[in-house]
Amino acid sequence: MKNTIRLGAVVAVAALALAACASAPTDTPAPTDNSSATTPAESIDFKACMVSDAGGFDDKSFNQSGYEGLVQAAKDMGLDTATAESKDATDYENNVNAMMDAGCDLTFTVGFLLGDATLAAATANTEAHFAIIDFAYDPAVDNIKPIVFDTDEAAFLAGYVAAGSTQTGTVATFGGMNIPTVTIFMDGFKSGVDYYNEVNGASVQLLGWDGASGSFTDDFDDTTKGQNLAQGFIDQGADIIMPVAGPVGLGAAAAAKAAGNVWIIGVDSDWSLTTQDAGYSDIILTSVMKNIANAVYDTIETTATGSGFSNEAYVGTLANGGVGLGPLASAVPTEVSDALAGIQADIISGAIQAS
């Protein structure tokens, strides 16, 4: 069973302690209206909005990717936009409610952790439309469109690449929080390592995840935690690490860079591009990519100029290009890269189960 289906069974996130008041407090960022910066000569009467999770829109990961889709849609279609950047979990409910006050026609909430806040706003504002990234409700909610991704499919490919590229025989992964949208990456990665071992008679060891438990930093913000956890894996011999932790993953990249002989596998976006300014692009083996920007853009286009709003889930897969593997570093052996097309075809056909 796909992890995207299991997501639908989770309606509440126990870790959240969301504030109950309906208006944004003074220390919560007010909505940022971006319409004057993005509206072209011709525009349409539609306002698309977005609320980030605590990683912020410059997280080099899924918040940033979603924001880029919003900005591009505004530029191409002449939309008004508004955004609210959350600093921590207590901002979520207030920021989503602020989008209602801003008159948004479609509000995107970015991340599993906004599941409760989005549902509360949708229940209180039944005429408003929402789309939530990395969360689905069971039963479905009439005015919320889930945008979810079978990232285990792409992570399987990354696990195969890691197992086929390691020089030490040990690879690792860790998560920011133990939630389904994180562990789906780790499940796929483990399956890919296991598959490499099976078909090649190898015994590559995976640290950080055994399919049921593993290593987590318990947040998406503290890069020091990511650096320390990655260093622990490096000390155990890991030379390839996949952090599934948003900005915390940059801490792992710092540890890998300092070690000098360790590779990082990025997640959500192409880290060979998004980490250039940070100086890590030369240690990115590949990336497990979710094409969130495309999903956001397409949802806006359909809702604003096409058939209108639908609460039918968008599911990104290898088959529809919603997920995929980023560019491979030259350290990946040719025989490993050559095997990927066939493995991908078998995942799409169902001959290989990604997790």
N, C-alpha and C positions, 0 to 999 in steps of 0.2 A: 504493500500500500504506500502510495506517495505521501511524503511529509506535508505536501500542500493540503491533502485531505485531513491529516491529523490536526493541522492548524485550525480547521473549522470547528473542532470540538472545544477549543479554548475561547471562552467568552470573556473571562475576567483575568487580569494579571494581578496576582496577589501582592506582588512587590510594590505596586503603585499605591501611594497615599495621596490621592488627588484632592485638591481644595474644592470646596463645595460652592464658593461664591461665584456669581455669574459674570462679574466684570473684572477686567484685568487689574491687579494691584499695581502700585506705583513702581515696584521693582521688576515687573514683567514688561518686556519690550512691547510697545504698541505696534499695531500692524504697520508695515512699511509699504506704502503705496508706490508701485514702480511704473505706473502707467505712462508718465511723461517721458520716461527714459526708453520705453520699449515700443511705443505706439508708432507705426508707420503712417504714411500719408492717408491711407484709407483704413478705417477701423470698424469693428463691429461692437455692438452693445452687449458685452459679455465680460464678466470679471472672474478670473481664475486665481485661486489663492492657495497658499501652502504653509503648513506648520511643520517645522523641523522637530526632531527629537533632540536630546541633550547634546548630541554630537555637533550640531550646528551645520550651516550650509557650506562651510569650508572644511569639512571633515575628510576630504580626499576620498570619499566613499559614497554610500548610498544617499545621504542627504544632498550632497553636492550634485550627484547625478540627477536626482529628481528636480533640483532647482534649475539645472541647465535645461531640462526639458520644458519647464515652465517659461523660462526666459526666451527660449527659441520659439515656442508657440506664440508668445506675446509679440515677438518681433515679426513673425511671418503672418499672423492673423489679425494684428491690430487689437489685441485684447488689453483690457485693464487687468492689473494684477495687484495682489497684496500678499505680504509674507509676515510671519512671526517666527522668530528664532527662539527656541526654548533653551534655557540654561540648565534646568534640571526637571525632574518629574513633576514637581509642584507647579510648573508653568503650563503643563499640557492642557488641562481643562480650560484654564483662563485664556490661553492663546487660541484654542479652537472657538471658544465663545466670542473672542474678539473678531474672528473672521465673520461671524454672523452679524455683528454690529457694523462691519465694513461693507455689508451688502454683497457678499460673494455669491456667485451663481454655482460655482463648483469649488469645493475645498479639499485639497489633498492633505492628508496627514501621513507623515513619513515614519514608518516603523511600527513594529509589533507592540511596543510599549505604549503607543497611543490608542490601543484598542478600546479601553474603557472610556477615555475622554471622547473619542469619536462617536461611540455608541450613545453616550449620554447626550451629546449635542444633536445627533440625528434624531433621537427620540423626542427631544424638546423642540426640534425645528423640522417637522415632517415635510415641509415644502422645499427645504434646502437639499442640495445634492452634495455627496461626499465621495471621495475615493481614498482608500487607505492602502498603503504599500506594506507588504509583508504581513498581512493579517486577513483572515476570512472568518465569517460568523456562521454558526450553525444553531438555529436556522438563519437563512439569509435575511438581510435587512433591506427593505424596499428602497431606501434612499442612500445606500452605501455600496459602492462598487469595490470589491476586493481586487488588488493587484498583487499577485503572488508568483513565485518563480520556483521551478523545479531545479534548484541550484545543485542538488545532488548529482544531476546528470553531468554538468560541467566539472564539478568537483571530482567525480570519478576519473575523468580524463586527467585532471591535475594530479591525483593520487598515482595514477599509472606513470605519468611523467616523472614525478618525484622519485618513485621507486626505481625507475629505470635510469635516473640521473645521479643518484646518491653515490658518493665515493666512500662513505663510511658504513653504509648499510643501515643507517638509522635516520629516520625523518620524524617530524613532529607537527602537531597542530594544537592550537588552544583557542578558547572562545572568550568573548567579553562577558556574556551572561549565558547561563544554561537555559536557553529558550529555543523553541523549535526552529526559528529562522536562523539561528546560529548553528545548532547541532545538525541541521540538514546538510550544511557544507561539510561538517566533520564526518557524518555518515558516508557521504559520497566519496570523500577523500580516503577513508579507511577501506571502502569497497574497492577503490582503484588500486591501492597498495596490495590488498589481498589478491586481486585479480592478476596483477603483475607477478606476484610470487607463485601463483598457481600455474600460469601458462609458461613461465620461464624457469621453474624449478628453483626460485630464489627464496631468500629468507630475510627480506628487508623488515626491520623492526619499526613500528609506529609508536611514538610516545605521545601522550596527551589525550588520547581518546580510545576507548576499547569498545565503543558501540553503546555503552550504557552510562559510563562515568568518565570523567577526565579532568582536565585543567582549565580553570576559568579565572579571569581577573575580577569578575563581579562588577564591572562597570565598563563603559566605553570611552572614558575620559582620561584616566591616569596612565600616561605613557610610561612612567617609571615602572608600574606593575608589569606592563608588557615587556619592557627591557629585562627586568629581573627574571620573569618566567622564561623568556627566550634564552637567557644566559644559562639557566638551569638545564635546559634541553641541550644547549651547545656543550656544556660540561659533561653531559652524558653521551656525547658523540654525534648528535644530530647536525647535519650539514644542510638541511632543507627544512624550512619552517613555514607553515601556513597559519597566520593569525587571523581569526575571524572576529574582529574586535573593533572595527572602525578606527578612530584615531589612535587607540591603544596599540594597533598594529605597527605604528611608526616607531614605537619603543622597541618592538622586536626587530625592526629594520636597523635601528641604531646598534643593537647588540650584534646583529649579523655583520654590519659594516665594520664594527670594531674588531670582530673575530678575524675578518679578512678572507675566510674560506667557506662562508655560509651564504646560502641563497634564501630568498623570501618568495613565497607565492602570494600575490595580492588577491584581494576579494572585492567584489562589487563592480569595480572599474579597472581600467588598464593601468596598473601601478607603474609600468615603465614610462608612462606619461605623467600621471598625477603626482609622482614623487620626485620628479626632476628637480624642482626647486629645493627640495629637502636633501638632494644629493644621493638618493637611493636607487635611481633608475638602473644603475649598472649591476645591482645585485638582485634584480627581479627575474626569477626563472620563468614565470608566466603568471597569469592572473585568471581567477574564476570570475567571469564577468556576468553581471545582471544588467541588461539593457534597460535600466529604469527610465532614463531620459526618453527613450523611444516610447515606452509604455505611457508615460505622462503626456507626451506630445499627442499620441494617437487618441488617448482618452479625451483630451481637451478638444481636439479636432472633431471627433465624432459627436461630442456633446454640444459644442458651440455651432458647428456648421454642417453636421451630418444628420444622422438619424435621431440624435438626441440622447439623453441620459439612459443608461441601462445599468442595472445592478448585477448583470451577469459577470462572473469573475473573469479577469484576464489572467491566464496562466502562461508564463514564459517558459519555453522548453528549448531543447536543442533543435527540435523539428521546426519551430517557428522563429528561431533566431532570438528568442527572448533571453536565453542564456548561451554562454559559449566560453571558449578558452582564448585568452589573449595571446599575443606574440610569444614565441618561444625563444629563450636565450640560446646562444651558440653552444652552451654547455650541454644542451639536451642531445644525446646521441641520435644519429640519423635513423637507426633502426627503431628507436622509440617514437620519434616524430612520424615516421612512415606508418607505424601501426595505428595511429590515432583515427584516421579516416574510417578504417574498418570497425574499430571499437565504437566510434560515434554512430555509425550506421546500425550496429547491433543494439545499441542503447535505444535508438529511435524505433527500431522494429520490435523491441521488447525481448530480443534474444538474450540481452544482458540486462539484469536489474541493477540500477544504479545504487540502490540502498535497500 
